[in-house]
Amino acid sequence: MASMHWDTWSLDRILILFTALAFIMVGIQVTLFHYRQNFHNKSMWLPVVQAPLFALIGLLFVWVDVNWLRILFALMMGIGIVSGIVGFSMHVRGVGQRVDGYKLRNFMIGPPVMLPLTYAAISGLGLLAGLWGRL
């Protein structure tokens, strides 16, 4: 079982905790944005379901460092990277479908194109941190 003292925590463990907490926060924001759009595309449910799952696995991994959980966490973070990249392309396409297409105004009021990249970046950080102890 992991120690409860912060000064004994490794950097990778702290980064995994950060990743899990970041997925809670980003998951709330993604849910609010997609709810506002009434989940008009079924793929909008993916990050809404994934984010709390990623957070839960990450929090569990912070406290229990077993090999199968390390593999599961790495796999989930890989899925998160792919989801973020696909989400980015869907958001960019969504901006282009608005009246007047790719105008600055549509980037300001349309789908947030940077949020899926943030999702992918957090997943990338989690993947690096999860594999850190094995490198």
Residue pairs with C-beta under 8 A, 6 or more apart in sequence:
1 63
1 64
2 9
2 13
2 62
2 63
2 64
2 65
3 9
10 132
10 133
11 129
11 132
12 129
12 130
12 132
12 133
13 62
13 65
13 129
15 125
15 126
15 128
15 129
15 132
16 58
16 61
16 62
16 73
16 126
16 129
16 130
17 58
17 59
17 62
18 125
19 54
19 58
19 77
19 122
19 123
19 125
19 126
19 129
20 54
20 55
20 56
20 57
20 58
20 59
20 61
20 62
20 126
21 55
22 122
23 51
23 52
23 54
23 55
23 58
23 122
24 51
24 52
24 55
26 51
26 115
26 118
26 119
26 122
27 47
27 48
27 50
27 51
27 52
27 54
27 55
29 115
30 47
30 48
30 51
30 115
30 119
31 48
31 51
33 111
33 112
33 115
34 44
34 45
34 47
34 48
37 44
39 45
41 90
43 86
43 90
46 83
46 87
47 83
47 87
47 116
47 119
50 76
50 79
50 80
50 83
51 119
53 76
54 76
54 77
54 80
54 123
54 126
57 69
57 72
57 73
57 76
58 73
58 126
60 69
61 69
61 70
61 73
61 130
65 133
70 130
70 131
70 133
70 134
73 126
73 130
74 127
74 130
74 131
77 123
77 124
77 126
77 127
77 130
78 123
78 127
79 123
80 119
80 120
80 122
80 123
80 126
81 120
81 123
81 124
81 127
83 116
83 119
83 120
83 123
84 116
84 117
84 118
84 119
84 120
84 121
84 123
85 116
85 117
85 120
86 116
87 115
87 116
87 119
87 120
88 113
88 116
88 117
88 120
90 111
90 116
91 110
91 111
91 112
91 113
91 115
91 116
92 113
94 110
94 111
95 101
95 102
95 106
95 107
95 110
95 111
95 113
96 102
96 106
98 106
98 109
98 110
99 106
100 106
107 113
